[in-house]
Structures are given as structure tokens and as C-alpha cells.
Amino acid sequence: MLAATTSRSCMTKNDSPIETPCNKVCVLDATCGLCIGCGRTAAEIGSWIGLTADERRRIMAELPERLAALPHPPRNT
């Protein structure tokens, strides 16, 4: 069973926190194009800081399902 993706906060240039699901396991699966650590696409990762809070929350809500569908889901740590 996979652990639920948790959100963390990182600080932006203006010192305001931004929620992120990043867990510092940044490896894109070549088959599906998703990060095996957080479940985001490269485009989502690259544009994350420019997304609205609502857009980030919508994506984060999809991540547990994406991670569960990976060909080789990450192990719980």
C-alpha cells in the first residue's frame, strides 16, 4: 500500500509559503512521464511556482491515484 502524498511548504522569493508535494525523489518514469516521488509531470513541476493555489490543490488531489498507477510504485519509507 502506498503512503498518501503529503504536501509540504517551500518559501518563494517573497517569503510566502507555497504548498508542494515534492519529497525530493525527483525521477521521471520514462514510460508514463510522471515523477516517481510526487506523481507530477515535468510540465507541472516546471510551472508549479506560477500556478494558483487552486491549481496546485487540484493537481495534488490527483497525485495519490497517479502514484498508485505507476508501473513500479515507490516503496513506503
Backbone as a ProteinNet text record, in pm:
[ID]
protein_1_A
[PRIMARY]
MLAATTSRSCMTKNDSPIETPCNKVCVLDATCGLCIGCGRTAAEIGSWIGLTADERRRIMAELPERLAALPHPPRNT
[TERTIARY]
83.7	0	88.3	54.2	130.6	89.4	187.7	156.4	92	3.5	-60.7	43.6	30.3	119.6	89.8	192	172.1	220.8	166.2	212.3	306.7	401.8	497.2	489	560	565.8	709.7	730.2	860.1	838.5	944	931.9	962.4	884.7	909.4	1001	1037.6	1127.7	1074.6	943.1	886.6	851.7	911.9	896.2	754.5	671.5	539.5	544.8	483.4	489.4	404.1	449.5	375.6	371	251.4	238	301.3	369.9	430.5	428.6	405.6	410	550.9	647.6	783.5	838.9	895.2	958	1104.6	1158.2	1299.3	1339.7	1245	1272	1235.4	1324.1	1294.1	1345.2	1262.6	1296.1	1171.4	1181.5	1067.1	1066.4	952.2	934.9	927.9	1015.1	1022.9	896.8	826	707.3	588.7	561.1	440.5	470.4	595.8	631.7	599.8	574	543.3	663.8	679.4	782.7	742.7	835.6	802.5	797.2	845.8	840.6	710	661.7	542.3	425.2	449.5	340.9	311.1	387.3	362.6	436.4	387.6	456	569.7	661.3	770	713.4	609.5	547.7	487.6	422.7	364.4	473.6	580.6	691.8	750.9	774.1	834.3	749.3	619.1	529.9	472.3	510	448.1	441.9	550.7	554.3	461.2	431.5	343.7	196.7	163.5	23.8	-45	-174.6	-250.3	-261.3	-295.7	-313.9	-422.1	-528.1	-634.7	-584.1	-504.1	-449	-356.7	-274.4	-185	-265.1	-369.8	-452.3	-522.4	-569.4	-634.4	-536.7	-416.4	-315.2	-280.3	-260.3	-223.4	-331.5	-457.2	-565.5	-557.4	-497.2	-484.5	-362.9	-267.8	-139.8	-146	-223	-225.7	-268.8	-367.4	-412.9	-304.7	-238.6	-130.2	-18.2	21.9	130.7	92.9	-31.2	-76.9	-75.4	-89.6	-94.1	43.4	149.3	282.7	315.8	389.3	426.2	498.6	582.9	655.5	641.7	530.7	508.2	624	655.9	763.4	728.7	831.7	810	785.5	708	688.9	820.1	852.8	977.3	948.3
-117.5	0	124	219.2	342.7	440.4	513.1	620.9	734.5	804.9	920.2	1027.8	1095.2	1205	1318.3	1366.4	1476	1604.6	1713.3	1840.6	1904.1	1973	2046.9	2191.2	2276.6	2415.9	2451.9	2528.8	2586.8	2737	2810.3	2955.2	3009.6	3105.8	3172.5	3291.1	3359.3	3473.8	3580.9	3595.8	3697.9	3640.5	3526.8	3462.3	3417.3	3397.9	3342.3	3192	3111.6	2966.6	2921.8	2817.1	2757.6	2607	2550.3	2405.9	2330.1	2222.6	2138.5	1993.3	1900.4	1759.2	1701.3	1784.7	1737.4	1671.3	1551.9	1481.7	1453	1527.2	1521.9	1386.8	1317	1196.4	1233.4	1305.4	1364.1	1275.3	1177.8	1086	1068.2	1101.5	1085	944.1	878	746.3	765.1	697.2	714.6	666.8	572.1	517.4	611.6	663.9	746.3	894.9	931.9	1072	1137.5	1056.3	1110.6	1095.4	1189.7	1178.9	1064.7	973.2	860	901.1	1020.2	1068.6	1136.9	1222.9	1302.4	1279.1	1225.7	1197.7	1307.9	1418.2	1527.5	1504	1569.5	1567.2	1669.4	1660.4	1758.3	1898.7	1910.5	2041.6	2098	2013.3	2059.5	2103.3	2026.3	2061.4	2195.8	2212.2	2334.2	2457.8	2440.6	2556.4	2575.5	2490.7	2486.4	2622.7	2694.1	2822.1	2925.6	2911	3005.2	2969.2	2852.1	2809.3	2877.3	2889.6	2942.5	2834.7	2875.3	2779.4	2677.4	2720.8	2628.5	2527.2	2573.2	2480.6	2378.4	2422.9	2330.4	2229.4	2275.4	2183.1	2080.2	2123.7	2030.5	1920.6	1959.6	1861.3	1770.5	1829	1747	1645	1678.1	1583.4	1462	1478.7	1369.3	1281.1	1327	1258.4	1118.9	1094.5	957.9	854.4	888.7	796.5	777.2	884.8	875.2	785.2	806.7	726.1	578.7	551.5	412.7	344.2	422.3	365.9	352.1	399.3	386.3	239	208.9	68.3	1.4	75.4	24.5	127.3	122.6	222.9	228.5	347.5	359.1	285.9	238.8	171.8	274.5	234.9	322	329.2	448.5	462.6	517.1
0	0	0	-80.7	-89.6	19.1	65.3	160	82.6	144.8	79.9	55.5	-56.5	-85.5	10.9	76	169.2	106.4	148.2	95.5	195.8	142.4	222	177.4	244.8	203	174	70.6	43.6	35.6	49.6	50.2	-89.2	-132.7	-259.5	-235.6	-341.9	-330.3	-236.4	-230	-141.6	-4.1	30	160.3	192.8	90.9	117	88.9	175.6	157	38	-26	-136.8	-110.9	-115.2	-93.1	-208.4	-175.1	-276.4	-230.2	-321.5	-286.4	-299.8	-336.2	-359	-233.3	-251.6	-140.4	-170.9	-268.8	-307.9	-367.2	-427.4	-504.6	-648	-713.4	-844.1	-956.7	-994.2	-1102.3	-1187.4	-1316.1	-1405.4	-1463	-1454	-1514.8	-1665.4	-1738.9	-1883.6	-1955.1	-1898.4	-1962	-1954.9	-1836.4	-1818.7	-1802.8	-1782.5	-1771.5	-1638.3	-1536.3	-1403.3	-1311.8	-1220.8	-1118.5	-1024.8	-999.6	-912.4	-766	-734.2	-596.6	-562.2	-654.5	-620.7	-715.6	-834.4	-927.9	-1027.2	-1022.3	-1116	-1247.4	-1353	-1481.4	-1477.5	-1572.9	-1581.3	-1601.9	-1682.1	-1705.9	-1577.8	-1498.1	-1372.1	-1274.6	-1269.4	-1180.7	-1223.2	-1353.2	-1404.3	-1387.1	-1389.6	-1379.9	-1239.8	-1144.7	-1012.9	-945.5	-944.9	-873.7	-936.6	-1066.7	-1134.4	-1130.4	-1076	-1067.2	-949.7	-959.8	-846.8	-739	-619.3	-510.3	-546.3	-611.6	-652.4	-754.3	-850.4	-949.8	-883.6	-789.5	-719	-637.8	-569.5	-490.2	-578.9	-696.4	-788.4	-830.6	-865.1	-905.8	-788.7	-670	-554.2	-519.9	-545.4	-519.6	-611.1	-729.1	-826.3	-800.6	-722.2	-709.8	-648.6	-543.7	-490	-594.9	-676.7	-781	-887.7	-923.7	-1022.5	-971.6	-846.5	-790	-782.9	-748.6	-740.1	-876.1	-983.3	-1118.2	-1181.9	-1114.8	-1172.3	-1194.3	-1302	-1328.2	-1212.2	-1144.2	-1028.3	-918	-843	-739.4	-640.2	-592.1	-493.9	-365.2	-297.4	-169.3	-60.9	40	157.2	231	278	353.7	490.8
[MASK]
+++++++++++++++++++++++++++++++++++++++++++++++++++++++++++++++++++++++++++++

